[in-house]
Amino acid sequence: MKIRCVALALSALFSFLSLDAQDTITISVPLTLTLQEESTGKIVSIAETDPPVLVGIPKGLDTLLYWSFVSSGSQNIYDQYKKGRISEEAFLEKKISPESYTDEEINFKIYGLSGFRNGKKIIVMDTNHNLDFSDERVLELDTTLTLEERLADDYRLCPWMNITLDYYENGKVHTISSTGRIDPFVMLMAARGTLEEDLKFSFYTFENYRGTLSLGDKKYNFLMDRGAASGFPDDLLFFNYGLYPDEQEDIFYPINFGQKIFINNTQLELTAFDRESNSVTFTQFPLPTDQMIFGGRVGMKAPSYTAKVVGKEDSIRVGGAKEHYQFLHAWGTWCGPCIGDHDELIRLYRNYHGDNLEFIGLAVDKDETTISAYTKKKGMEWDNIFFTRRDAFRNTSILTQQFYVNAYPTYMIIDPQGMVVARGKLDELEPLLLEIKNGR
């Protein structure tokens, strides 16, 4: 999936500063649960060796296995302990928090079965928790699919359904409803070629939470996957205010509650998810100006660097607080993809450069003469700073270590406060260039 907007990717590869409690700010953000076209998570089935009495089993099955889908691993382990299936010693070794399970009778588990009948795979789930399969839809699936067909979004073979599970947390029982589809063919590495692999299936969810987070005078849209309902969101994605991706690729931030992230020189902690109000709570830790974290990733303060302009006696400063935006591009004449972008880059320069936006090239090559000759021939009118390839490619170089240029070409935009506000491809950055031109 491709991102079609300027995304704010987060990074947590830093040592965070500890601030006093009075410096923190609690932010509560209401969430909207939305249905996505692509799956956002899954509930994996567990082989059920000792199910309760289940009725309404489809007739004529040659073989079958029972399965369970649980809302909480902790509750399931406690349930196994209560039923004597695991010892007290084994249970205590797992060190499960008492706040994550209860003795109350709750619907934390859904039962399902799968089997074969006349060469076809039969699947049914007890979605209404009545231990009766006769009032559920029975899926009958062809098993002659190729391996590639089995791995290619098998859930599209199955209808939409809704499941409801209870989840115990901090003294309360919460009910979680989820819309999804069955994935009928699950390939298991450990059980390959066994009956269990042939009969296994999973349940995919298709939901994301959406919200808008305000930090000072800036706003960020964010998506959080459905895993938040179980206490562990797998993905937390931030985007420019007003934009959401219709597709996404490689720009995500895995996070657990209590883990700190970093955006716009602010420590941010995902503190809690409130199922009653359908909201999420962040704790904000602002950093003093003299202790800001510098670097070339989005949300960081760009390093300030002054160097001579190629072909001129003048010097130019990259980064640091200025009265305008800076568009930086790292490139070289040896770089085929860089050269391939230059016609489009020239178009962007002619359309968007001005008093509020300065273009600067970070040119990596064998010498300044090569850069001067190429830019003159190509009609690239903006200033360039020269780096030798030997210096640029060292792990300790300012390009690699501070501006995080690890691929060519690299494009980024720095705002008047010296913050890196965007990185990406030219077509991804053009909407922001237009905003800047229009007086952002």
Buried (B, 14 or more C-beta within 10 A) or exposed (E): EEBBBBBBBBBEEEEBEEBEEEEBEEBEBEBEBEEBEEBBBBBEBBEBEEBEEBEBBBEEBEEBBBBBBBBBBBBBBBBBBEEEEBEEEEBEEEEBEEEBBBEEEBBBBBBBBBBBBEEEBBBBBBBBBEEEBEEBEBBEBEEEBEEEEBEEEBBEBBEEBEBBBBBBBEEEBBEBEBBBBBBBBBEEEEBEEEEBBBBBBBBBBBBBBBBBBEBEEBEBBBBBBBBBBBBEBBBBBBBBEEBBBEEBEEBBBEBEBEEBBBBBBBBBBBBBBEBEEEBBBBBBBBBEEEEBBBBBBBBBBBBBBEBBBBBEEEEBEBBBEBEEBBBBBBBBBEBEEBBEBBEEBBEBBEEBBEEBBBBBBBBBBEEBEBBBEBBEEBEBEBBBBBBBEEBBBEEEBBBBBBBBBEEBBBBBBBBEEBBBBBBBBBEBBBBBBEBBBEEE
